[in-house]
Protein backbone atom coordinates (compact mmCIF):
# COMPACT_ATOMS: atom_id res chain seq x y z
CA UNK A 1 0.00 0.00 0.00
CA UNK A 2 1.50 3.30 -1.13
CA UNK A 3 0.37 6.89 -0.60
CA UNK A 4 2.12 9.79 -2.32
CA UNK A 5 2.75 13.46 -1.60
CA UNK A 6 5.20 15.89 -3.13
CA UNK A 7 8.71 14.60 -2.34
CA UNK A 8 7.44 11.91 0.04
CA UNK A 9 6.30 8.31 -0.33
CA UNK A 10 4.82 6.19 2.48
CA UNK A 11 5.17 2.42 2.15
CA UNK A 12 3.97 -0.47 4.34
CA UNK A 13 6.69 -3.13 4.28
CA UNK A 14 5.61 -6.51 2.97
CA UNK A 15 6.32 -9.39 5.39
CA UNK A 16 6.55 -6.82 8.21
CA UNK A 17 2.97 -5.50 8.59
CA UNK A 18 3.71 -3.52 11.76
CA UNK A 19 6.38 -1.53 9.97
CA UNK A 20 6.23 1.22 7.41
CA UNK A 21 8.69 3.69 5.94
CA UNK A 22 8.53 7.24 4.75
CA UNK A 23 10.98 8.05 1.94
CA UNK A 24 11.85 11.62 1.02
CA UNK A 25 14.27 12.91 -1.59
CA UNK A 26 14.83 16.12 0.40
CA UNK A 27 15.51 16.72 4.06
CA UNK A 28 13.37 19.86 3.88
CA UNK A 29 10.19 17.76 3.55
CA UNK A 30 10.74 15.78 6.78
CA UNK A 31 13.16 17.93 8.79
CA UNK A 32 10.88 18.20 11.85
CA UNK A 33 10.43 14.44 12.24
CA UNK A 34 14.08 13.84 11.34
CA UNK A 35 15.48 16.23 13.95
CA UNK A 36 13.15 14.84 16.63
CA UNK A 37 14.91 11.47 16.26
CA UNK A 38 18.51 12.30 15.31
CA UNK A 39 19.84 13.06 18.80
CA UNK A 40 22.64 15.61 19.21
CA UNK A 41 24.84 14.36 16.35
CA UNK A 42 25.74 17.35 14.16
CA UNK A 43 26.26 15.22 11.06
CA UNK A 44 22.84 13.56 11.30
CA UNK A 45 20.94 16.81 11.85
CA UNK A 46 18.85 18.45 9.15
CA UNK A 47 21.12 21.51 9.33
CA UNK A 48 24.08 19.53 8.01
CA UNK A 49 21.99 17.61 5.48
CA UNK A 50 20.55 20.84 4.10
CA UNK A 51 24.13 22.00 3.61
CA UNK A 52 24.96 18.83 1.67
CA UNK A 53 21.93 19.20 -0.58
CA UNK A 54 22.99 22.75 -1.42
CA UNK A 55 26.81 22.63 -1.39
CA UNK A 56 27.83 19.04 -0.74
CA UNK A 57 29.73 16.60 -2.95
CA UNK A 58 29.03 17.04 -6.64
CA UNK A 59 26.72 14.67 -8.47
CA UNK A 60 24.91 13.18 -5.47
CA UNK A 61 21.21 12.71 -4.76
CA UNK A 62 19.96 12.15 -1.22
CA UNK A 63 17.27 9.92 0.26
CA UNK A 64 16.01 10.01 3.83
CA UNK A 65 13.98 7.21 5.37
CA UNK A 66 11.90 7.26 8.53
CA UNK A 67 11.41 3.68 9.75
CA UNK A 68 8.21 3.38 11.77
CA UNK A 69 6.56 0.70 13.89
CA UNK A 70 2.82 1.21 14.37
CA UNK A 71 3.25 4.85 13.45
CA UNK A 72 6.15 5.57 15.84
CA UNK A 73 9.57 6.40 14.42
CA UNK A 74 12.06 3.69 15.34
CA UNK A 75 14.94 4.51 13.05
CA UNK A 76 16.52 6.82 10.49
CA UNK A 77 18.20 5.51 7.35
CA UNK A 78 20.31 7.89 5.30
CA UNK A 79 21.25 7.17 1.69
CA UNK A 80 23.20 8.82 -1.08
CA UNK A 81 23.02 7.94 -4.76
CA UNK A 82 25.66 8.60 -7.37
CA UNK A 83 26.40 7.63 -10.93
CA UNK A 84 29.99 6.45 -10.71
CA UNK A 85 31.94 7.57 -13.79
CA UNK A 86 35.25 5.75 -13.68
CA UNK A 87 36.94 8.13 -16.11
CA UNK A 88 36.24 10.94 -13.61
CA UNK A 89 36.44 9.13 -10.26
CA UNK A 90 39.47 6.94 -11.01
CA UNK A 91 42.48 9.06 -11.80
CA UNK A 92 44.95 7.03 -13.83
CA UNK A 93 48.39 8.62 -14.00
CA UNK A 94 51.54 7.77 -15.92
CA UNK A 95 54.36 8.08 -13.42
CA UNK A 96 57.12 7.87 -16.01
CA UNK A 97 57.90 9.09 -19.55
CA UNK A 98 57.99 5.51 -20.79
CA UNK A 99 55.87 5.18 -23.98
CA UNK A 100 54.37 1.85 -22.85
CA UNK A 101 53.28 3.34 -19.50
CA UNK A 102 51.63 6.28 -21.25
CA UNK A 103 49.89 3.94 -23.69
CA UNK A 104 48.47 1.79 -20.87
CA UNK A 105 47.11 4.89 -19.14
CA UNK A 106 45.53 6.11 -22.39
CA UNK A 107 43.85 2.75 -22.99
CA UNK A 108 42.64 2.62 -19.38
CA UNK A 109 41.11 6.09 -19.64
CA UNK A 110 39.43 5.16 -22.94
CA UNK A 111 37.86 2.04 -21.43
CA UNK A 112 36.78 3.87 -18.28
CA UNK A 113 34.83 6.40 -20.36
CA UNK A 114 32.45 3.60 -21.24
CA UNK A 115 31.86 2.49 -17.64
CA UNK A 116 29.08 4.05 -15.60
CA UNK A 117 27.67 2.51 -12.47
CA UNK A 118 24.63 3.44 -10.38
CA UNK A 119 25.44 3.02 -6.68
CA UNK A 120 23.25 3.50 -3.62
CA UNK A 121 25.26 4.25 -0.49
CA UNK A 122 23.79 3.81 2.97
CA UNK A 123 25.96 6.21 4.91
CA UNK A 124 27.83 9.42 4.17
CA UNK A 125 30.71 9.37 1.68
CA UNK A 126 32.40 12.48 3.09
CA UNK A 127 32.48 11.14 6.67
CA UNK A 128 34.13 8.24 8.44
CA UNK A 129 31.75 6.49 10.82
CA UNK A 130 28.30 5.05 11.31
CA UNK A 131 26.08 7.67 9.71
CA UNK A 132 23.82 5.48 7.59
CA UNK A 133 21.56 3.89 10.19
CA UNK A 134 20.32 5.33 13.47
CA UNK A 135 17.98 3.13 15.49
CA UNK A 136 16.07 4.06 18.63
CA UNK A 137 17.64 2.75 21.85
CA UNK A 138 14.52 0.74 22.66
CA UNK A 139 14.37 -0.79 19.20
CA UNK A 140 13.70 -4.46 18.69
CA UNK A 141 16.63 -6.50 17.29
CA UNK A 142 14.22 -7.31 14.45
CA UNK A 143 14.83 -3.81 13.08
CA UNK A 144 18.26 -4.75 11.83
CA UNK A 145 16.67 -7.45 9.67
CA UNK A 146 14.52 -4.78 8.05
CA UNK A 147 17.43 -2.75 6.67
CA UNK A 148 17.89 -4.81 3.45
CA UNK A 149 14.14 -4.58 2.82
CA UNK A 150 14.20 -0.82 3.37
CA UNK A 151 17.11 -0.40 0.96
CA UNK A 152 15.26 -2.46 -1.64
CA UNK A 153 12.35 -0.05 -1.32
CA UNK A 154 14.69 2.94 -1.76
CA UNK A 155 16.10 1.24 -4.84
CA UNK A 156 12.57 0.82 -6.22
CA UNK A 157 11.76 4.45 -5.37
CA UNK A 158 14.74 5.64 -7.40
CA UNK A 159 13.72 3.40 -10.31
CA UNK A 160 10.13 4.68 -10.28
CA UNK A 161 10.79 8.36 -9.67
CA UNK A 162 14.25 9.00 -11.12
CA UNK A 163 14.38 6.33 -13.86
CA UNK A 164 17.73 5.09 -12.56
CA UNK A 165 18.48 1.40 -12.00
CA UNK A 166 20.67 0.84 -8.93
CA UNK A 167 23.37 -1.74 -9.68
CA UNK A 168 24.99 -2.01 -6.28
CA UNK A 169 24.28 -1.10 -2.67
CA UNK A 170 27.09 -0.12 -0.28
CA UNK A 171 26.66 0.18 3.47
CA UNK A 172 29.41 2.17 5.23
CA UNK A 173 31.06 2.26 7.84
CA UNK A 174 30.68 -0.23 10.70
CA UNK A 175 33.17 -0.30 13.56
CA UNK A 176 34.26 -3.75 14.67
CA UNK A 177 35.02 -2.43 18.17
CA UNK A 178 35.65 0.87 19.88
CA UNK A 179 33.97 3.78 21.63
CA UNK A 180 32.01 4.92 18.55
CA UNK A 181 30.54 1.52 17.66
CA UNK A 182 26.73 1.58 17.58
CA UNK A 183 25.50 -0.85 14.92
CA UNK A 184 26.10 -4.38 13.77
CA UNK A 185 25.16 -5.50 10.30
CA UNK A 186 25.45 -9.01 8.93
CA UNK A 187 23.28 -10.21 6.05
CA UNK A 188 24.20 -13.19 3.89
CA UNK A 189 23.57 -11.49 0.54
CA UNK A 190 25.94 -8.63 1.42
CA UNK A 191 29.70 -9.14 1.27
CA UNK A 192 31.68 -7.56 4.11
CA UNK A 193 35.24 -6.32 3.70
CA UNK A 194 37.66 -4.25 5.72
CA UNK A 195 38.64 -0.73 4.77
CA UNK A 196 41.23 1.59 6.29
CA UNK A 197 40.71 1.96 10.04
CA UNK A 198 39.44 5.10 11.71
CA UNK A 199 42.12 6.86 13.76
CA UNK A 200 40.78 8.02 17.13
CA UNK A 201 42.65 9.70 19.98
CA UNK A 202 41.19 9.11 23.44
CA UNK A 203 41.74 12.23 25.52
CA UNK A 204 42.67 11.83 29.18
CA UNK A 205 40.18 13.82 31.30
CA UNK A 206 43.14 15.00 33.39
CA UNK A 207 44.61 16.86 30.41
CA UNK A 208 43.77 20.51 30.87
CA UNK A 209 46.33 21.87 28.45
CA UNK A 210 48.70 20.92 25.65
CA UNK A 211 51.47 20.80 28.26
CA UNK A 212 49.62 18.00 30.09
CA UNK A 213 49.45 16.08 26.82
CA UNK A 214 53.18 16.56 26.24
CA UNK A 215 53.89 15.26 29.75
CA UNK A 216 52.00 12.07 28.92
CA UNK A 217 54.13 11.13 25.89
CA UNK A 218 57.52 9.42 25.86
CA UNK A 219 60.57 11.65 25.84
CA UNK A 220 61.54 10.87 22.22
CA UNK A 221 58.09 11.96 21.03
CA UNK A 222 58.24 15.06 23.18
CA UNK A 223 61.52 15.95 21.48
CA UNK A 224 60.02 15.20 18.07
CA UNK A 225 56.94 17.33 18.66
CA UNK A 226 59.10 20.23 19.82
CA UNK A 227 61.17 19.97 16.63
CA UNK A 228 57.99 19.97 14.55
CA UNK A 229 56.74 23.05 16.39
CA UNK A 230 60.10 24.75 15.88
CA UNK A 231 59.95 24.18 12.12
CA UNK A 232 56.53 25.79 12.14
CA UNK A 233 57.53 28.75 14.32
CA UNK A 234 56.59 31.23 11.58
CA UNK A 235 53.13 29.75 11.09
CA UNK A 236 50.31 31.85 12.50
CA UNK A 237 46.95 30.30 13.37
CA UNK A 238 43.80 32.39 13.15
CA UNK A 239 40.24 31.32 13.88
CA UNK A 240 38.11 32.43 10.92
CA UNK A 241 34.59 33.79 11.28
CA UNK A 242 31.86 33.60 8.64
CA UNK A 243 32.99 36.71 6.78
CA UNK A 244 36.60 35.53 6.70
CA UNK A 245 35.44 32.08 5.56
CA UNK A 246 33.88 33.78 2.55
CA UNK A 247 37.06 35.79 1.93
CA UNK A 248 39.38 32.78 1.96
CA UNK A 249 36.96 30.20 0.53
CA UNK A 250 38.60 30.04 -2.93
CA UNK A 251 42.08 29.62 -1.45
CA UNK A 252 40.87 26.91 0.94
CA UNK A 253 39.08 25.07 -1.84
CA UNK A 254 42.19 25.10 -4.04
CA UNK A 255 44.31 23.60 -1.27
CA UNK A 256 41.66 20.96 -0.55
CA UNK A 257 41.40 20.16 -4.28
CA UNK A 258 45.19 19.91 -4.73
CA UNK A 259 45.24 17.28 -1.98
CA UNK A 260 42.14 15.41 -3.18
CA UNK A 261 43.33 15.23 -6.79
CA UNK A 262 46.43 13.29 -5.76
CA UNK A 263 44.25 10.35 -4.67
CA UNK A 264 44.00 7.48 -7.16
CA UNK A 265 40.28 7.02 -6.53
CA UNK A 266 37.75 9.26 -4.87
CA UNK A 267 34.00 8.86 -4.63
CA UNK A 268 33.39 12.58 -4.30
CA UNK A 269 34.53 16.10 -5.04
CA UNK A 270 33.24 18.85 -2.79
CA UNK A 271 31.33 21.85 -4.11
CA UNK A 272 33.54 24.94 -4.37
CA UNK A 273 31.45 26.77 -1.74
CA UNK A 274 31.49 23.95 0.79
CA UNK A 275 33.81 25.50 3.36
CA UNK A 276 32.20 28.93 3.65
CA UNK A 277 28.73 27.33 3.65
CA UNK A 278 29.88 24.84 6.31
CA UNK A 279 30.87 27.72 8.58
CA UNK A 280 27.55 29.46 8.01
CA UNK A 281 25.58 26.28 8.69
CA UNK A 282 27.40 25.08 11.81
CA UNK A 283 28.34 28.43 13.33
CA UNK A 284 30.12 28.02 16.68
CA UNK A 285 30.08 24.23 16.32
CA UNK A 286 32.75 24.59 13.66
CA UNK A 287 36.23 25.85 14.50
CA UNK A 288 37.66 26.94 11.15
CA UNK A 289 41.35 27.78 11.40
CA UNK A 290 43.50 29.49 8.80
CA UNK A 291 47.26 28.93 8.86
CA UNK A 292 49.20 31.96 7.65
CA UNK A 293 52.78 32.60 6.64
CA UNK A 294 53.59 36.31 6.26
CA UNK A 295 49.87 37.10 5.75
CA UNK A 296 49.50 34.42 3.07
CA UNK A 297 47.07 31.56 3.75
CA UNK A 298 49.15 28.38 3.42
CA UNK A 299 46.80 25.90 5.11
CA UNK A 300 43.49 25.51 6.86
CA UNK A 301 41.76 22.91 8.98
CA UNK A 302 38.31 22.32 10.41
CA UNK A 303 37.30 21.00 13.82
CA UNK A 304 33.66 20.07 14.41
CA UNK A 305 32.21 20.01 17.94
CA UNK A 306 30.00 16.93 17.72
CA UNK A 307 28.70 16.32 21.22
CA UNK A 308 31.59 14.95 23.27
CA UNK A 309 33.41 14.02 20.06
CA UNK A 310 35.89 16.37 18.45
CA UNK A 311 35.98 15.67 14.73
CA UNK A 312 38.82 16.68 12.43
CA UNK A 313 36.88 17.42 9.26
CA UNK A 314 38.55 18.57 6.02
CA UNK A 315 41.89 20.32 5.74
CA UNK A 316 44.24 21.53 3.06
CA UNK A 317 47.76 22.90 2.82
CA UNK A 318 50.36 24.21 0.44
CA UNK A 319 52.09 21.01 -0.65
CA UNK A 320 55.29 22.77 -1.69
CA UNK A 321 55.74 24.35 1.76
CA UNK A 322 54.66 21.34 3.77
CA UNK A 323 58.05 19.71 4.36
CA UNK A 324 59.88 22.95 5.19
CA UNK A 325 57.37 24.02 7.84
CA UNK A 326 55.96 20.60 8.77
CA UNK A 327 52.50 22.07 8.14
CA UNK A 328 50.50 18.83 8.26
CA UNK A 329 52.20 17.57 11.43
CA UNK A 330 51.70 20.95 13.08
CA UNK A 331 48.01 20.86 12.18
CA UNK A 332 47.67 17.46 13.89
CA UNK A 333 49.22 18.86 17.06
CA UNK A 334 46.97 21.92 16.86
CA UNK A 335 43.93 19.66 16.55
CA UNK A 336 45.00 17.80 19.70
CA UNK A 337 45.35 21.12 21.52
CA UNK A 338 41.91 22.26 20.32
CA UNK A 339 40.29 19.00 21.43
CA UNK A 340 41.82 19.40 24.91
CA UNK A 341 40.61 23.00 25.14
CA UNK A 342 37.11 21.94 24.07
CA UNK A 343 37.06 19.16 26.71
CA UNK A 344 36.35 16.52 24.06
CA UNK A 345 36.32 12.86 25.06
CA UNK A 346 37.65 11.66 21.72
CA UNK A 347 39.35 13.26 18.73
CA UNK A 348 38.43 11.55 15.47
CA UNK A 349 41.23 12.01 12.93
CA UNK A 350 39.55 9.83 10.30
CA UNK A 351 41.40 7.68 7.74
CA UNK A 352 44.58 8.13 5.67
CA UNK A 353 48.06 9.05 6.91
CA UNK A 354 47.67 6.33 9.52
CA UNK A 355 51.25 6.24 10.78
CA UNK A 356 51.65 9.96 11.43
CA UNK A 357 48.25 10.06 13.14
CA UNK A 358 49.28 7.19 15.39
CA UNK A 359 52.43 9.15 16.28
CA UNK A 360 50.26 11.76 18.04
CA UNK A 361 48.42 9.02 19.94
CA UNK A 362 45.50 8.04 17.71
CA UNK A 363 44.55 4.36 17.81
CA UNK A 364 43.23 2.42 14.80
CA UNK A 365 39.68 1.06 14.99
CA UNK A 366 38.92 -1.46 12.29
CA UNK A 367 35.95 -0.82 10.05
CA UNK A 368 33.89 -2.89 7.64
CA UNK A 369 31.67 -1.96 4.74
CA UNK A 370 29.09 -4.23 3.12
CA UNK A 371 28.26 -4.44 -0.57
CA UNK A 372 25.65 -6.15 -2.70
CA UNK A 373 25.77 -6.29 -6.50
CA UNK A 374 22.55 -6.57 -8.52
CA UNK A 375 23.72 -9.49 -10.68
CA UNK A 376 23.58 -12.66 -8.51
CA UNK A 377 26.43 -14.47 -10.29
CA UNK A 378 28.76 -11.51 -9.65
CA UNK A 379 27.45 -10.97 -6.13
CA UNK A 380 28.29 -14.56 -5.18
CA UNK A 381 31.89 -13.96 -6.26
CA UNK A 382 32.19 -10.51 -4.72
CA UNK A 383 34.54 -11.67 -1.95
CA UNK A 384 36.95 -12.99 -4.59
CA UNK A 385 36.85 -9.81 -6.66
CA UNK A 386 37.40 -7.65 -3.59
CA UNK A 387 40.37 -9.75 -2.50
CA UNK A 388 42.06 -8.82 -5.77
CA UNK A 389 41.31 -5.11 -5.80
CA UNK A 390 41.08 -3.90 -2.18
CA UNK A 391 44.63 -3.07 -1.00
CA UNK A 392 45.88 -4.32 2.35
CA UNK A 393 46.74 -1.82 5.06
CA UNK A 394 50.52 -1.84 5.43
CA UNK A 395 51.77 0.65 7.98
CA UNK A 396 53.67 0.89 11.25
CA UNK A 397 51.66 1.94 14.29
CA UNK A 398 53.44 4.30 16.66
CA UNK A 399 52.91 4.25 20.45
CA UNK A 400 53.78 7.70 21.83
CA UNK A 401 52.35 7.43 25.33
CA UNK A 402 54.32 6.31 28.38
C-alpha positions in Angstrom: 0.0 0.0 0.0 1.5 3.3 -1.1 0.4 6.9 -0.6 2.1 9.8 -2.3 2.7 13.5 -1.6 5.2 15.9 -3.1 8.7 14.6 -2.3 7.4 11.9 0.0 6.3 8.3 -0.3 4.8 6.2 2.5 5.2 2.4 2.2 4.0 -0.5 4.3 6.7 -3.1 4.3 5.6 -6.5 3.0 6.3 -9.4 5.4 6.5 -6.8 8.2 3.0 -5.5 8.6 3.7 -3.5 11.8 6.4 -1.5 10.0 6.2 1.2 7.4 8.7 3.7 5.9 8.5 7.2 4.7 11.0 8.1 1.9 11.8 11.6 1.0 14.3 12.9 -1.6 14.8 16.1 0.4 15.5 16.7 4.1 13.4 19.9 3.9 10.2 17.8 3.6 10.7 15.8 6.8 13.2 17.9 8.8 10.9 18.2 11.8 10.4 14.4 12.2 14.1 13.8 11.3 15.5 16.2 14.0 13.1 14.8 16.6 14.9 11.5 16.3 18.5 12.3 15.3 19.8 13.1 18.8 22.6 15.6 19.2 24.8 14.4 16.4 25.7 17.3 14.2 26.3 15.2 11.1 22.8 13.6 11.3 20.9 16.8 11.9 18.8 18.5 9.1 21.1 21.5 9.3 24.1 19.5 8.0 22.0 17.6 5.5 20.5 20.8 4.1 24.1 22.0 3.6 25.0 18.8 1.7 21.9 19.2 -0.6 23.0 22.8 -1.4 26.8 22.6 -1.4 27.8 19.0 -0.7 29.7 16.6 -3.0 29.0 17.0 -6.6 26.7 14.7 -8.5 24.9 13.2 -5.5 21.2 12.7 -4.8 20.0 12.1 -1.2 17.3 9.9 0.3 16.0 10.0 3.8 14.0 7.2 5.4 11.9 7.3 8.5 11.4 3.7 9.7 8.2 3.4 11.8 6.6 0.7 13.9 2.8 1.2 14.4 3.2 4.9 13.4 6.1 5.6 15.8 9.6 6.4 14.4 12.1 3.7 15.3 14.9 4.5 13.1 16.5 6.8 10.5 18.2 5.5 7.3 20.3 7.9 5.3 21.2 7.2 1.7 23.2 8.8 -1.1 23.0 7.9 -4.8 25.7 8.6 -7.4 26.4 7.6 -10.9 30.0 6.5 -10.7 31.9 7.6 -13.8 35.2 5.7 -13.7 36.9 8.1 -16.1 36.2 10.9 -13.6 36.4 9.1 -10.3 39.5 6.9 -11.0 42.5 9.1 -11.8 44.9 7.0 -13.8 48.4 8.6 -14.0 51.5 7.8 -15.9 54.4 8.1 -13.4 57.1 7.9 -16.0 57.9 9.1 -19.5 58.0 5.5 -20.8 55.9 5.2 -24.0 54.4 1.9 -22.9 53.3 3.3 -19.5 51.6 6.3 -21.2 49.9 3.9 -23.7 48.5 1.8 -20.9 47.1 4.9 -19.1 45.5 6.1 -22.4 43.8 2.7 -23.0 42.6 2.6 -19.4 41.1 6.1 -19.6 39.4 5.2 -22.9 37.9 2.0 -21.4 36.8 3.9 -18.3 34.8 6.4 -20.4 32.4 3.6 -21.2 31.9 2.5 -17.6 29.1 4.1 -15.6 27.7 2.5 -12.5 24.6 3.4 -10.4 25.4 3.0 -6.7 23.3 3.5 -3.6 25.3 4.2 -0.5 23.8 3.8 3.0 26.0 6.2 4.9 27.8 9.4 4.2 30.7 9.4 1.7 32.4 12.5 3.1 32.5 11.1 6.7 34.1 8.2 8.4 31.8 6.5 10.8 28.3 5.1 11.3 26.1 7.7 9.7 23.8 5.5 7.6 21.6 3.9 10.2 20.3 5.3 13.5 18.0 3.1 15.5 16.1 4.1 18.6 17.6 2.8 21.8 14.5 0.7 22.7 14.4 -0.8 19.2 13.7 -4.5 18.7 16.6 -6.5 17.3 14.2 -7.3 14.4 14.8 -3.8 13.1 18.3 -4.8 11.8 16.7 -7.4 9.7 14.5 -4.8 8.1 17.4 -2.8 6.7 17.9 -4.8 3.5 14.1 -4.6 2.8 14.2 -0.8 3.4 17.1 -0.4 1.0 15.3 -2.5 -1.6 12.3 0.0 -1.3 14.7 2.9 -1.8 16.1 1.2 -4.8 12.6 0.8 -6.2 11.8 4.4 -5.4 14.7 5.6 -7.4 13.7 3.4 -10.3 10.1 4.7 -10.3 10.8 8.4 -9.7 14.3 9.0 -11.1 14.4 6.3 -13.9 17.7 5.1 -12.6 18.5 1.4 -12.0 20.7 0.8 -8.9 23.4 -1.7 -9.7 25.0 -2.0 -6.3 24.3 -1.1 -2.7 27.1 -0.1 -0.3 26.7 0.2 3.5 29.4 2.2 5.2 31.1 2.3 7.8 30.7 -0.2 10.7 33.2 -0.3 13.6 34.3 -3.8 14.7 35.0 -2.4 18.2 35.7 0.9 19.9 34.0 3.8 21.6 32.0 4.9 18.5 30.5 1.5 17.7 26.7 1.6 17.6 25.5 -0.8 14.9 26.1 -4.4 13.8 25.2 -5.5 10.3 25.5 -9.0 8.9 23.3 -10.2 6.1 24.2 -13.2 3.9 23.6 -11.5 0.5 25.9 -8.6 1.4 29.7 -9.1 1.3 31.7 -7.6 4.1 35.2 -6.3 3.7 37.7 -4.2 5.7 38.6 -0.7 4.8 41.2 1.6 6.3 40.7 2.0 10.0 39.4 5.1 11.7 42.1 6.9 13.8 40.8 8.0 17.1 42.6 9.7 20.0 41.2 9.1 23.4 41.7 12.2 25.5 42.7 11.8 29.2 40.2 13.8 31.3 43.1 15.0 33.4 44.6 16.9 30.4 43.8 20.5 30.9 46.3 21.9 28.5 48.7 20.9 25.6 51.5 20.8 28.3 49.6 18.0 30.1 49.5 16.1 26.8 53.2 16.6 26.2 53.9 15.3 29.8 52.0 12.1 28.9 54.1 11.1 25.9 57.5 9.4 25.9 60.6 11.7 25.8 61.5 10.9 22.2 58.1 12.0 21.0 58.2 15.1 23.2 61.5 16.0 21.5 60.0 15.2 18.1 56.9 17.3 18.7 59.1 20.2 19.8 61.2 20.0 16.6 58.0 20.0 14.6 56.7 23.0 16.4 60.1 24.7 15.9 59.9 24.2 12.1 56.5 25.8 12.1 57.5 28.7 14.3 56.6 31.2 11.6 53.1 29.7 11.1 50.3 31.9 12.5 47.0 30.3 13.4 43.8 32.4 13.2 40.2 31.3 13.9 38.1 32.4 10.9 34.6 33.8 11.3 31.9 33.6 8.6 33.0 36.7 6.8 36.6 35.5 6.7 35.4 32.1 5.6 33.9 33.8 2.6 37.1 35.8 1.9 39.4 32.8 2.0 37.0 30.2 0.5 38.6 30.0 -2.9 42.1 29.6 -1.5 40.9 26.9 0.9 39.1 25.1 -1.8 42.2 25.1 -4.0 44.3 23.6 -1.3 41.7 21.0 -0.6 41.4 20.2 -4.3 45.2 19.9 -4.7 45.2 17.3 -2.0 42.1 15.4 -3.2 43.3 15.2 -6.8 46.4 13.3 -5.8 44.3 10.3 -4.7 44.0 7.5 -7.2 40.3 7.0 -6.5 37.7 9.3 -4.9 34.0 8.9 -4.6 33.4 12.6 -4.3 34.5 16.1 -5.0 33.2 18.8 -2.8 31.3 21.8 -4.1 33.5 24.9 -4.4 31.4 26.8 -1.7 31.5 23.9 0.8 33.8 25.5 3.4 32.2 28.9 3.7 28.7 27.3 3.6 29.9 24.8 6.3 30.9 27.7 8.6 27.6 29.5 8.0 25.6 26.3 8.7 27.4 25.1 11.8 28.3 28.4 13.3 30.1 28.0 16.7 30.1 24.2 16.3 32.8 24.6 13.7 36.2 25.8 14.5 37.7 26.9 11.1 41.3 27.8 11.4 43.5 29.5 8.8 47.3 28.9 8.9 49.2 32.0 7.7 52.8 32.6 6.6 53.6 36.3 6.3 49.9 37.1 5.8 49.5 34.4 3.1 47.1 31.6 3.7 49.2 28.4 3.4 46.8 25.9 5.1 43.5 25.5 6.9 41.8 22.9 9.0 38.3 22.3 10.4 37.3 21.0 13.8 33.7 20.1 14.4 32.2 20.0 17.9 30.0 16.9 17.7 28.7 16.3 21.2 31.6 15.0 23.3 33.4 14.0 20.1 35.9 16.4 18.4 36.0 15.7 14.7 38.8 16.7 12.4 36.9 17.4 9.3 38.6 18.6 6.0 41.9 20.3 5.7 44.2 21.5 3.1 47.8 22.9 2.8 50.4 24.2 0.4 52.1 21.0 -0.6 55.3 22.8 -1.7 55.7 24.4 1.8 54.7 21.3 3.8 58.0 19.7 4.4 59.9 22.9 5.2 57.4 24.0 7.8 56.0 20.6 8.8 52.5 22.1 8.1 50.5 18.8 8.3 52.2 17.6 11.4 51.7 20.9 13.1 48.0 20.9 12.2 47.7 17.5 13.9 49.2 18.9 17.1 47.0 21.9 16.9 43.9 19.7 16.6 45.0 17.8 19.7 45.3 21.1 21.5 41.9 22.3 20.3 40.3 19.0 21.4 41.8 19.4 24.9 40.6 23.0 25.1 37.1 21.9 24.1 37.1 19.2 26.7 36.3 16.5 24.1 36.3 12.9 25.1 37.6 11.7 21.7 39.3 13.3 18.7 38.4 11.6 15.5 41.2 12.0 12.9 39.5 9.8 10.3 41.4 7.7 7.7 44.6 8.1 5.7 48.1 9.1 6.9 47.7 6.3 9.5 51.3 6.2 10.8 51.7 10.0 11.4 48.3 10.1 13.1 49.3 7.2 15.4 52.4 9.2 16.3 50.3 11.8 18.0 48.4 9.0 19.9 45.5 8.0 17.7 44.6 4.4 17.8 43.2 2.4 14.8 39.7 1.1 15.0 38.9 -1.5 12.3 35.9 -0.8 10.0 33.9 -2.9 7.6 31.7 -2.0 4.7 29.1 -4.2 3.1 28.3 -4.4 -0.6 25.6 -6.2 -2.7 25.8 -6.3 -6.5 22.6 -6.6 -8.5 23.7 -9.5 -10.7 23.6 -12.7 -8.5 26.4 -14.5 -10.3 28.8 -11.5 -9.6 27.5 -11.0 -6.1 28.3 -14.6 -5.2 31.9 -14.0 -6.3 32.2 -10.5 -4.7 34.5 -11.7 -2.0 36.9 -13.0 -4.6 36.9 -9.8 -6.7 37.4 -7.6 -3.6 40.4 -9.7 -2.5 42.1 -8.8 -5.8 41.3 -5.1 -5.8 41.1 -3.9 -2.2 44.6 -3.1 -1.0 45.9 -4.3 2.4 46.7 -1.8 5.1 50.5 -1.8 5.4 51.8 0.6 8.0 53.7 0.9 11.2 51.7 1.9 14.3 53.4 4.3 16.7 52.9 4.2 20.5 53.8 7.7 21.8 52.4 7.4 25.3 54.3 6.3 28.4 
